[in-house]
């Protein structure tokens, strides 16, 4: 098992390129199940989660070629089952459920796993599929769904759900009639999927708003699409520049996807300037503590809450960070406190009192974004930080130790 060894105290300087979005690539690859022929996807990141969904699609019978540009042919699907051994490590595996039922008329998908940051039930997906006419049973830890052909319906999501919106949008693309998704997720990743579906011949409108309309069609055809830049990776490198007092130019990103983070970083005293193809982020000698509340897009992303907490840990004053999306997303707090952070948890709020310096320590990653938070803390800390269980970070950050080292960080991957 690998670990990261980080010796803190270096200001990051230079330029970093952002990879394709994990959370956008996964539903795009799942959408290949909706038609015969070769679909082509550009800007695919090299991540463990991408390898997992490729294995899952291959297990179903898909033919897959390429790397950063990936070609997938699902014309010879042999199975309609997503087994536990593949689904258990990645919740997004449930995204094959809607496409399989829509095109094949049936699916058997293991209840999903992934980071232990909250219950994240799939009941919203299942209720919506039932509204579209699918028969659903839960048996032996598997979701079993059947439908001769799905039928359009008006679906209201009690909670804004990104994967739920994506799953049902794909299913509805081949349904008979019109489907309306109310209280739909508005994330850029949802818009990326809608644009891809339309390239395949679907009729999706309203993506990016809370009401998405899908007019079902009889069949879809292969298409070519590009994955958007990863806004969470972008935000993580922005915070890395800020927490080290560095000067980093972030290229191949879409700043418009991070308005909430940009606003909060500027409030904290960080300088952010637009440059061609990206942003320049310059850290301040003194970080001011600001309050943060996570919300569905376009609010502050829950996937950046842990990272910004590391920044607030060395800020001046007190920050109140309120987590409204996932109930267990403060598991990084105990590890940050091992490094000298002063944090008090009150329900879904973390009260962070800034300290002058963090101290390097042995710490352990508990989930994907928590691991990024501890990397950032290690970059800013005095002394050496050993971060174990870095397989979490490999799920969502491509070559993070290489990218940070190129910016001047003293960071290496070693065998634990």
N, C-alpha and C positions, 0 to 999 in steps of 0.2 A: 504494500500500500504506500502511496506517495504522500509526501508532506511538502509544504513550502517553508523555507527558511528565509526570513526577512530581517535585514538590519536597517532600522529606521533612521530618519534624520536627514534624508537627501531630498532636495527640492526637485521635482520632476520638471523636465524641460524637453521640448522637441515637438514632434508631430506623431499622431497615432491615427490609424485607419480603422474605422468601425466596420465590423462584419455584418452579415445579414442577420435579421431578427429571428431568433429561435421561435418565438411565439407567433410569428407570421409564417415561417417556413412549415411548421408542423401541420396546420390546417390546409395549406396549399398542397402539400404532398398527399394528404388524405383525400383531397378533392380529385386526385387522379383516378380514384375508384369509380367515379361517376361516368366514365366513358371508355370506349375501346381506343387503341392507338397510342402513339408516343406523345406524351406531354413533356415539355421542356421547361425547366425552372433554373433561373440564374440567381447568383449571389447566395447560394446555400452555404451556411456556416458549417465548419467542421467541429461538431459537438457530439457528446455522448447521446443526447436525446435524439439527434438526427440519425445517428447509427441505429438507435432503438426502433424508430418508426420505419427505417429502411428494412430492418429485419422483420418487422411486423408485416409490411407490405409484401416482402419476399415470401414470407410464410403463407400469405394468402394466395400467392401464385403470380405476383407481379415480376416483371423483368426490369432491372434497374441498371443503368450505366452512368458513369461519370462521377464528378466530385462537386466542385463549386458550381459548375453547370451540370445539372442532373436531368437525365431522361428516364421516364417511367412509362411502362406499357402495362396496363392492367386488363388487357384483352382476354387473358386466359386465367381468370380467377378460378382457383380450384377449391378453395375453402371459404367459408364465411365466419370463421372463428378467430378471435383474437385471444390467445391463451394467457393464462395467469403469469407464466414465467417471463413474458414480454411486457405485459401491461403493468405488472406490480411496481416497476421502477419509474413509471411515467404516467401521470394522470392524463396527459393529452392523448394517450392511446385511445381514449373513448371517442375521439373524433372520427374514427372509422365506422362508428355505429350508424350514424345518419346516412352516409353514402352507401353503405352495404345494404341497408334496408331499402333505400330508394331504388337502387339499381338491381340488386339481386333478389329482393323480396324477403330476405331474412338475414339475421346476424346473431351471433353468439359471442358476446364480448365480456371478458372478465371485469368485475368491478375494479376500478383503477386504484393505483397507488400514487407514488410521487413524494414530494417533500411533506413532512409531517407538520404543516403550519396551520392546520385546521381541518374541520370535517370535510368541507368542500363537497357536499353531496351531489350526486348526479340526478336527483329526483326531478329537477327542473327540465333536464333533457328528456327524461322518460315521460313526464306528464305531457310535454309538447309533442313527442312522437305519438302518444296515445291520441292527442287532439287531432293529429294528422291521419289517424285511422289505424295505427299499428297496434297489434296485440303484444303486450309486454308481460313477461314473467321473470321473476328472480328465482334462480334455482342453482344450488350448489356454488354460490359465489359468482354466478354468471348472469348477465342480462341476456335474455332471449327475446328477440323481437321478430315479428312476422307481419307482412302486409302484401297483398296481391298488387296493389298500387296505392300509394299514399294520396290523400285528398287534401286540398288546400283548406286552411282554417285561420281564424284570428286567434293568436296566442299572446297572452300577457305573461311576462316573466315577473314573478313576485320580487325577485332580486336581479339586478343587472348582472348577467353572466356572460363572460366573453366566450368560453368554450361552448356554452349552451346556445348562444346566438349563432356561432359558427356551425355547430352541428346541425341545427334545425334549418339554417339557411341552405346548407348543402342538400339536406333531405328534401326540402321544399322545392328545390330547383327542378326535380323530376316528378313532383306531385301533380295531380290533375287539379287545375283551378288555381286560384290566387291565395297566397298565404300572407298574412300581415303579422309581423313580430312587433309587439308593443313593449315599451321599456327595454328595448334592445340595447346591447352594449355598443358604445360609440368609438371604441379604441381604433387607432390606425391599423392594427392587425386585422380587424373586422373589415375595414375598407379595402385592404389589400386582397383579402379573400373575395370580396364582392366583385372587385375589378377583374380578378382572375376568372371567376365563374362567368362573368359577362363575356370575357374573351372566348370561353368555351361554348357560348351560345345561350347562356341563361339570361333571364330577364329580372335583374335585381336592381331596385332603386331605393334611395333613402339611406344607404349605408353612411355612417357618420352622424346620423340622427337617431332619436330613440324610437323611430317607427320605420321599419324596413319592410318593403313590399316585394314579394317574389311571385312572379307569374310563372307557373309551372310549364315546362316544355316536355315534349315526348322523348327527346334524346339530346345529348351534348356531344361535342366533338373535341379532339385534342387542341391544345393551345400552348402558347409560349408566354411566360410571365416571369417577373423579377420580384424577389423578396425585398421588402423595404429594409433600410438600415435599422439596427437594433437600438431602440431608444433607451432601453435600460442599460445596455453596455455604454452608450453615449453618456448617460447620466452618471454612471459609475466613474468614468474617466474624468468627467467634469469635477466630481467631488474629490477624486484623487489629486487633481491639480490644486484644488482649494485647500485640502487638508495638509498638503506638504508646502504650501506657500509657493507653488511652482508656476510655470508659464507654459501651457500646453495648447497646441493647436489640434483640434479634433476634426478630421476630414471624413468625407463620405457619410455625413449624418444629416438628419432633418430636424433643425432646431425648432420648427413649428410644432413638433410632437412633444416638446418639453417646456412649454410655457410656464407651467406651475413650478417646476424645479428652478428654471432660470429666475423667476420672480423671487423665490425664497433665497437663492444663492446671492442675488444682488442685495437683498435686505441684510444678509449676513456680512456684506462688505466685499464680496468677490466681484472682480471685474470680468465682464463677459462681452466680447466684441464679435460681431459677425465678420467672417472672412469668406472668400470665395470657396464654396463647397463645404462650409462648416463653421466652426466657432473657435475663438481664442479665449482661453480661460486663464486668468491671472489671480493667484491667491493673494490674500491680504495678510499683513503682519499680525492683524488681530481679527479673529472671527467673532462676530456678534451672534449670540444665541437668538434664534427665532422659533416661533411655534409652528408646528406642522400638524396637519390633519389629512390622513389618507382618504381618498374618495375615488369613485369610478372616473374614468377619463371624461372630461379634460382636467379633473382634479389631480392632486398630488398622487403619484403612483405608489401603491403599496409595495411594489417591487424595488423601490428606492428608499423605503423607510429605514431599513437597517443601516444602509450606507450613510444616510444623512445623520443618523444618530451618532455614528462614529465622528462625524465632523462637529456636531454639537457638543460632544464630549470634551473637546478642547476649546470651546467657545467661551466668550466672556458673558457671564450671566447665567440665566436659567431658561431652558427650553422645555416646553410641554409638547410631547409627540403623542397624538391620538390616532390609534389604529382602528379603523371602522370596517375593514374588509375581512381580515382573518383573525380569529380569536387567539391563536397560538403564535403570533408572529413577533414575540419578544424573546425567543429562545437565545438570541445572541447577547442578551443583556448580561447574563452571568459571566460570559466569556469576556465581554468588554470590561466588566468590573474587575476581573483578574488582572487587567492591564491598567487599572487605576481609575477607570471611569466611575463617576458618582451618579447612579441612576436608582430611582425609586419607582416601583410599579404600583399603580393604583387602578385596578380594573383594566380598562383598555387604554390607559394613559401611562406614558413613561415620563417621569420628571427628571430631566438631565441637568445637573449642575456642572458647568464647565470647569475643567482643571487646566493648569498651565501646561502639563505634559503627561502623556501616557507612557507607561513603562512596558517594554517587551516582556513577554511571558509565553509559556506553552499554552496554547488554546486549541479548541476543537470546533470544527464546523458542524453545525446541526442541520443546515439546509442550504439551498443555493445562494440566496441573497444574504443570509447570515455569514456565509463564508466570504463573500465580497466585502462585507462590513469589517471583518477581522483582518483581511488583507489591507484595507485602507488604514485601519488603526495601527497595524504593524508598520506601515510606511511612515506614519507620523511619530511613532513611539521612540523613546530612547532605548537603545540596546537591541537585543535579538528576540524575535518572535518566531516560534515554531508552530505552524498551523497544520494540524492533522485532519484526516478525512476529506482531503481536497477533491475526492471524486464528486462531491456535491457541486463544486465550482466548475468542473469539467462538463457538467450538464448544460451550462448556459454561457460560458465565456470562452471564446476561442483563443488559446495560447496566451492567457492573461499574464503569465510570468515572463514570456518573451516580449510582449508589448510594453509591460511596465519596465523591464530591464532596459529596453531600447530608449526609454525616457529618462534613464539614469537611476532607477531603483536598484538597490542591492537585494536581489531576490532570486532564489534558485529553487528548482524542484529537486527533491532528493527522495530516496527510498527511506521509509520510516522503519 
